[in-house]
Amino acid sequence: MLQKFLFYLMTSLMVLIVACNNSTEPSANNADIPPDPSDIVAPVTQINNLVPSATFATASGNPSRIKVNLLGLVNPNTQTPINLSADYSGGIHNFYLQEDGVVKGVKLTKVSSSTVLKADVVFTVDNSGSMSEEADSIAARIVDFAQFLASSGLDVRFGCIGYDGQVNGALNITSHQILAQYLNRGYYYTGTYRTYGFSGPDSANLEETAWTYASEIWGENGVVGVFFADTMFSWRAGAQRVFVNFTDEPTQPGGYQFWSTENLCDRMLGKGTVHTVFSEDSSYYYWQDLYDERPWLMSECTGGTVKFVSSNATDLNLLDLPVTGALSNSYLVEYLTSGSSSIHDVIITVKDVGADGKIIYQEISY
C-alpha cells in the first residue's frame, strides 16, 4: 500500500513539474512578437544621413527574446523625430532589423511611463576662457534639461565633464539632483569654474587619471571629454549613451590622430551619440584636419544633432534641442533570436522621407 502511495505521489509530482516547466517556456511569453516576414527585404540606403544607435540585452528569464534600447532618430531635414513602424503584414514599415541576414519580425514600443528605457546623458563642457560669456547660461540650461528628462518616461542619469585641453572637472553618472548641486556649488565655482573640479565618491580616482590623460593636448577638444567619460564613467548596462558637447572653439587634436574627430567616429559609431551646441560664428575659423576641426562633425557621424546659438548662449533652450526629441522618441525593439549561435551580426536600417541610414553590429552577443 505504501509503495502504491509513493508511486502515485511521484507520478503527480512529475506531472506538476512538467506543467510548470511548460508554462515558463520562452515561447509561451513571445506570442506578441510577429513572425519573421518571408517577403520583406531591407532596402539599400542611398542618403545615409541617419545613424541608428542601440544597446542589446536578453529579456529576464526569456533568453530567446532580445530587447533593444534604440535611441530615437531625428530627420535632419525637418528636425522632427521619426516615427518608426515595422508592420510588414500591413504594408507600413520604415524600420528593419536583420539578424545573421534574416529580416526579423519585431515589436516596436515607444518610450512612455509604462515603457521605461535607460539613458545615461553626459554633458562635456568646454570651460576655457572664451566660454566665460556663456558658461552660467549653459549651466542653468543643463539643470533645467536634466530635470525635464528625469520627469519623462526615461530612466535617466547624468554625468558631467569639464575640459580645457585636458579634463579638469568630472562628475560620474548620478542623479539630476546631484548634477544640479555640482553645477551650483557657488562662491568660487561660477562662470567657467562651474565645471571645474572633481566630485562624487570616485572623485579622487577621476582626478588622478585626468592628471595625465591626453597630456599632449593643449587646445579645446571635445573628443578628450567624450573619451574620458567613455573610459572612466560607470555606464549602466543596457542604457543609451548620450553626450552633449558645448563649445565655441574648433576641436583641436594638435596633430594627433587618436584625439581626432575621425577616431571618435570610429570608436563611438553605434555605441553612443554626440550632440553639439556651438556658441560661435561657424564661419569664423579656418578649418583643417587634425588641428581645427568642426565640432559638429562628431554629431554627424554618430547620429547626433546640432544646435548653433549666440556667443552668450542667452538664446539657448535645451528643451528645444533636437536631442530632446530623440530621447523622448526612443523605442524598445523586441525580436526572437535564432538561437543557433551565441554570436550574431545585426543590421538596423531606417528609411524616412529624405533620410535613411543603417548601422552594422558585427559579432555581438546578447
C-alpha positions as CSV (number, residue, x, y, z in Angstrom):
1,M,0.0,0.0,0.0
2,L,2.8,2.4,0.9
3,Q,4.6,1.6,-2.4
4,K,1.4,2.4,-4.3
5,F,1.0,5.7,-2.5
6,L,4.7,6.6,-3.2
7,F,4.2,5.7,-6.8
8,Y,1.2,8.0,-7.2
9,L,2.9,10.7,-5.3
10,M,6.0,10.6,-7.6
11,T,3.8,10.5,-10.7
12,S,1.8,13.5,-9.6
13,L,5.0,15.5,-8.8
14,M,6.4,14.7,-12.2
15,V,3.2,15.9,-13.9
16,L,3.3,19.1,-11.9
17,I,7.0,19.7,-12.7
18,V,6.4,19.2,-16.4
19,A,3.4,21.5,-16.4
20,C,5.4,24.2,-14.6
21,N,8.3,23.9,-17.0
22,N,6.0,24.2,-20.0
23,S,4.3,27.3,-18.5
24,T,7.7,29.1,-18.3
25,E,9.0,28.1,-21.7
26,P,10.1,31.3,-23.6
27,S,7.7,30.5,-26.4
28,A,4.7,30.9,-24.1
29,N,5.7,34.5,-23.4
30,N,6.5,35.5,-27.0
31,A,3.2,35.4,-28.8
32,D,3.2,39.2,-29.1
33,I,6.4,39.1,-31.3
34,P,5.4,38.9,-35.0
35,P,6.8,36.1,-37.1
36,D,9.8,36.7,-39.4
37,P,8.5,38.0,-42.7
38,S,9.2,35.9,-45.7
39,D,8.7,38.6,-48.4
40,I,10.5,41.6,-46.9
41,V,14.0,42.7,-47.9
42,A,15.8,45.5,-46.1
43,P,16.1,48.4,-48.5
44,V,19.5,49.7,-49.7
45,T,20.3,53.1,-48.1
46,Q,21.2,55.9,-50.5
47,I,21.3,59.1,-48.5
48,N,23.0,57.8,-45.3
49,N,22.3,60.8,-43.1
50,L,20.8,58.7,-40.2
51,V,22.9,56.7,-37.8
52,P,20.9,54.4,-35.5
53,S,22.3,53.8,-32.0
54,A,21.2,50.9,-29.8
55,T,22.1,48.6,-26.9
56,F,21.1,44.9,-26.7
57,A,20.0,42.6,-23.9
58,T,18.0,39.4,-23.4
59,A,14.7,39.5,-21.6
60,S,14.9,38.3,-18.0
61,G,14.1,34.6,-17.8
62,N,13.4,34.5,-21.6
63,P,16.8,34.2,-23.4
64,S,15.2,33.9,-26.9
65,R,13.6,37.4,-26.5
66,I,16.0,40.2,-27.4
67,K,15.3,43.7,-26.1
68,V,16.9,46.6,-28.0
69,N,17.1,50.1,-26.5
70,L,17.0,52.3,-29.6
71,L,17.7,56.0,-29.3
72,G,15.1,58.0,-31.2
73,L,16.1,59.3,-34.6
74,V,15.6,62.9,-35.9
75,N,15.1,63.6,-39.6
76,P,18.0,66.1,-40.3
77,N,15.9,67.9,-43.0
78,T,12.8,68.6,-40.8
79,Q,14.5,68.3,-37.4
80,T,11.5,66.3,-36.2
81,P,11.6,62.8,-34.6
82,I,11.0,59.9,-36.9
83,N,8.1,57.6,-36.0
84,L,9.1,54.0,-36.6
85,S,6.9,51.2,-37.9
86,A,7.6,47.6,-38.7
87,D,4.1,46.5,-39.7
88,Y,5.2,44.2,-42.5
89,S,1.8,42.4,-42.9
90,G,0.0,45.8,-43.1
91,G,2.5,47.2,-45.6
92,I,3.6,50.1,-43.3
93,H,7.2,49.9,-42.4
94,N,10.3,52.1,-42.3
95,F,12.3,50.0,-39.8
96,Y,14.2,46.8,-40.5
97,L,16.3,44.6,-38.3
98,Q,18.3,41.8,-39.7
99,E,19.9,39.1,-37.6
100,D,22.5,37.0,-39.5
101,G,21.0,38.1,-42.8
102,V,17.4,37.4,-41.8
103,V,14.8,40.2,-41.6
104,K,13.2,39.7,-38.2
105,G,9.6,40.3,-37.1
106,V,9.9,43.0,-34.4
107,K,7.7,44.6,-31.8
108,L,8.2,48.4,-31.5
109,T,7.1,50.2,-28.4
110,K,7.8,53.9,-27.9
111,V,9.2,55.1,-24.6
112,S,6.5,56.1,-22.1
113,S,5.6,55.9,-18.4
114,S,4.7,52.3,-19.0
115,T,7.7,51.5,-21.2
116,V,10.7,52.9,-19.3
117,L,14.1,52.9,-21.1
118,K,17.5,53.7,-19.7
119,A,19.6,56.6,-20.8
120,D,22.9,57.9,-19.5
121,V,23.5,61.5,-20.5
122,V,26.9,63.2,-20.1
123,F,27.5,66.9,-20.7
124,T,31.0,67.6,-21.9
125,V,31.6,71.4,-21.4
126,D,34.5,73.5,-22.8
127,N,35.4,75.7,-19.8
128,S,38.2,77.6,-21.4
129,G,38.3,81.4,-21.0
130,S,36.4,82.1,-24.2
131,M,33.4,80.3,-22.7
132,S,33.1,82.8,-19.8
133,E,30.3,84.7,-21.6
134,E,28.0,81.7,-21.9
135,A,29.1,79.5,-19.0
136,D,26.4,80.5,-16.5
137,S,23.7,80.2,-19.1
138,I,24.8,76.8,-20.1
139,A,24.9,75.5,-16.5
140,A,21.4,76.8,-15.8
141,R,20.0,75.2,-19.0
142,I,21.7,71.9,-18.3
143,V,20.0,71.8,-14.9
144,D,16.6,72.6,-16.5
145,F,17.2,70.0,-19.2
146,A,18.2,67.3,-16.7
147,Q,15.1,67.9,-14.6
148,F,12.9,67.7,-17.6
149,L,14.3,64.4,-18.8
150,A,14.1,63.0,-15.3
151,S,10.4,63.6,-15.3
152,S,9.9,61.9,-18.7
153,G,9.4,58.2,-19.4
154,L,13.1,57.6,-19.3
155,D,15.2,56.1,-16.5
156,V,17.8,58.7,-17.0
157,R,21.1,59.5,-15.2
158,F,23.6,62.3,-15.8
159,G,27.3,63.0,-15.7
160,C,29.5,66.0,-16.5
161,I,33.0,66.6,-17.9
162,G,34.8,70.0,-17.9
163,Y,37.7,70.4,-20.3
164,D,40.2,72.9,-21.5
165,G,42.7,70.9,-23.4
166,Q,42.9,68.2,-20.7
167,V,39.9,67.2,-18.5
168,N,39.8,69.5,-15.4
169,G,36.5,68.5,-13.9
170,A,34.2,65.5,-13.8
171,L,31.1,64.1,-12.1
172,N,30.4,60.4,-12.7
173,I,26.9,59.1,-13.7
174,T,24.4,60.2,-11.0
175,S,21.0,61.8,-10.4
176,H,19.9,65.1,-11.7
177,Q,19.7,66.5,-8.2
178,I,23.4,65.8,-7.6
179,L,24.3,67.2,-11.0
180,A,22.5,70.4,-10.1
181,Q,24.4,70.6,-6.8
182,Y,27.7,70.2,-8.7
183,L,26.9,73.0,-11.2
184,N,25.7,75.3,-8.4
185,R,28.4,75.0,-5.8
186,G,28.5,78.8,-5.5
187,Y,31.3,81.1,-4.3
188,Y,34.4,80.2,-6.3
189,Y,32.6,77.8,-8.7
190,T,30.8,80.3,-11.0
191,G,31.3,81.1,-14.7
192,T,33.6,78.7,-16.4
193,Y,34.6,77.3,-13.0
194,R,31.1,75.6,-12.7
195,T,32.6,72.5,-14.4
196,Y,36.0,72.7,-12.8
197,G,36.9,70.2,-10.1
198,F,36.0,66.6,-9.4
199,S,33.1,65.4,-7.4
200,G,31.4,62.2,-6.2
201,P,32.6,59.1,-4.4
202,D,35.2,58.3,-7.1
203,S,36.4,61.9,-7.5
204,A,40.0,61.1,-6.3
205,N,40.4,58.4,-8.9
206,L,38.9,60.6,-11.6
207,E,41.2,63.4,-10.8
208,E,44.3,61.2,-10.6
209,T,43.5,59.7,-14.0
210,A,42.8,63.1,-15.6
211,W,46.2,64.5,-14.4
212,T,48.0,62.5,-17.2
213,Y,45.1,61.9,-19.5
214,A,45.6,63.4,-23.0
215,S,48.6,65.4,-21.6
216,E,49.7,66.2,-25.1
217,I,46.5,68.1,-25.9
218,W,46.6,71.8,-25.2
219,G,43.7,73.2,-27.3
220,E,40.0,72.7,-26.6
221,N,38.9,69.2,-27.7
222,G,35.6,67.7,-27.0
223,V,36.9,64.3,-28.1
224,V,39.0,64.2,-25.0
225,G,36.0,64.8,-22.8
226,V,33.9,62.1,-24.6
227,F,36.8,59.5,-24.5
228,F,37.4,60.2,-20.8
229,A,33.8,59.6,-19.9
230,D,33.5,56.6,-22.1
231,T,36.5,55.1,-20.4
232,M,36.1,56.2,-16.8
233,F,32.4,56.5,-16.1
234,S,30.1,53.9,-14.6
235,W,27.7,53.4,-17.5
236,R,24.7,51.3,-16.8
237,A,24.1,48.0,-18.7
238,G,21.5,48.4,-21.5
239,A,21.4,52.2,-21.2
240,Q,21.7,54.5,-24.2
241,R,24.9,56.6,-24.1
242,V,24.3,60.2,-25.0
243,F,26.8,63.0,-25.0
244,V,26.0,66.7,-25.3
245,N,29.2,68.8,-26.1
246,F,29.2,72.6,-25.5
247,T,32.0,74.6,-27.1
248,D,32.8,77.8,-29.1
249,E,36.1,76.6,-30.4
250,P,37.3,74.1,-33.0
251,T,38.1,70.5,-32.0
252,Q,41.9,70.7,-31.7
253,P,43.7,67.3,-31.9
254,G,47.1,69.0,-32.1
255,G,48.1,66.8,-35.0
256,Y,47.3,63.6,-33.1
257,Q,45.1,61.1,-34.9
258,F,44.0,59.4,-31.7
259,W,42.3,62.6,-30.5
260,S,40.7,63.4,-33.9
261,T,37.1,63.5,-34.9
262,E,37.7,60.7,-37.3
263,N,38.9,58.4,-34.5
264,L,35.9,59.4,-32.3
265,C,33.6,58.5,-35.2
266,D,35.1,55.0,-35.5
267,R,35.1,54.4,-31.7
268,M,31.6,55.7,-30.9
269,L,29.7,54.5,-34.0
270,G,26.7,52.6,-32.8
271,K,27.9,52.9,-29.2
272,G,26.7,56.4,-28.4
273,T,25.6,59.6,-29.9
274,V,27.3,63.0,-29.6
275,H,25.2,66.1,-29.8
276,T,26.7,69.6,-30.3
277,V,25.9,73.0,-29.0
278,F,28.2,75.6,-30.7
279,S,28.1,79.2,-29.5
280,E,30.2,81.0,-32.1
281,D,30.0,82.0,-35.8
282,S,30.7,78.7,-37.6
283,S,32.5,80.6,-40.4
284,Y,34.9,82.3,-38.1
285,Y,37.6,79.7,-38.2
286,Y,39.9,78.2,-40.9
287,W,39.1,74.6,-40.6
288,Q,41.8,71.9,-41.1
289,D,42.0,68.3,-40.2
290,L,43.9,67.3,-37.1
291,Y,44.3,70.9,-36.0
292,D,41.0,72.9,-36.2
293,E,38.1,70.5,-36.9
294,R,34.4,71.3,-37.0
295,P,32.9,70.2,-33.6
296,W,29.6,69.3,-35.1
297,L,31.2,66.6,-37.3
298,M,31.2,64.4,-34.1
299,S,27.4,64.6,-34.2
300,E,27.0,64.0,-37.9
301,C,29.0,60.8,-37.8
302,T,27.4,59.3,-34.6
303,G,23.8,60.2,-35.4
304,G,23.7,63.1,-33.0
305,T,22.1,66.5,-33.5
306,V,23.5,70.1,-33.7
307,K,22.4,73.4,-32.3
308,F,24.0,76.8,-33.1
309,V,23.4,79.5,-30.6
310,S,24.6,83.1,-29.9
311,S,28.0,83.8,-28.3
312,N,26.5,84.4,-24.9
313,A,24.1,81.5,-25.2
314,T,21.2,83.5,-23.8
315,D,19.0,82.1,-26.6
316,L,19.9,78.5,-25.6
317,N,16.9,76.4,-24.6
318,L,18.0,72.8,-24.3
319,L,14.4,71.7,-24.2
320,D,14.2,72.8,-27.9
321,L,17.3,70.7,-28.8
322,P,16.7,68.0,-31.3
323,V,18.3,65.6,-28.9
324,T,15.3,66.1,-26.6
325,G,13.0,64.9,-29.3
326,A,15.4,62.0,-30.0
327,L,15.4,60.8,-26.3
328,S,11.7,61.2,-25.8
329,N,11.1,59.3,-29.1
330,S,13.2,56.3,-28.2
331,Y,12.0,52.8,-28.8
332,L,12.0,49.4,-27.3
333,V,12.6,46.9,-30.1
334,E,11.9,43.3,-29.4
335,Y,12.5,40.2,-31.5
336,L,13.3,36.5,-31.2
337,T,16.8,35.4,-31.9
338,S,17.5,32.3,-34.0
339,G,19.5,31.0,-31.0
340,S,21.7,28.9,-33.4
341,S,24.8,30.8,-32.2
342,S,25.9,32.9,-29.3
343,I,27.5,35.4,-31.7
344,H,25.4,37.4,-34.2
345,D,25.7,40.1,-36.9
346,V,22.8,42.6,-36.6
347,I,21.9,45.3,-39.1
348,I,19.4,48.1,-38.3
349,T,18.1,50.1,-41.2
350,V,15.7,53.1,-41.1
351,K,14.1,54.9,-44.1
352,D,12.3,58.2,-44.0
353,V,11.4,61.0,-46.4
354,G,14.7,62.5,-47.5
355,A,16.6,60.4,-44.9
356,D,17.9,56.9,-44.4
357,G,20.8,55.1,-42.8
358,K,21.9,51.8,-41.2
359,I,24.3,50.5,-38.5
360,I,26.0,47.2,-38.6
361,Y,26.8,45.4,-35.3
362,Q,29.3,42.6,-36.0
363,E,29.9,39.6,-33.8
364,I,27.8,40.8,-30.9
365,S,26.4,38.6,-28.1
366,Y,23.3,39.4,-26.2
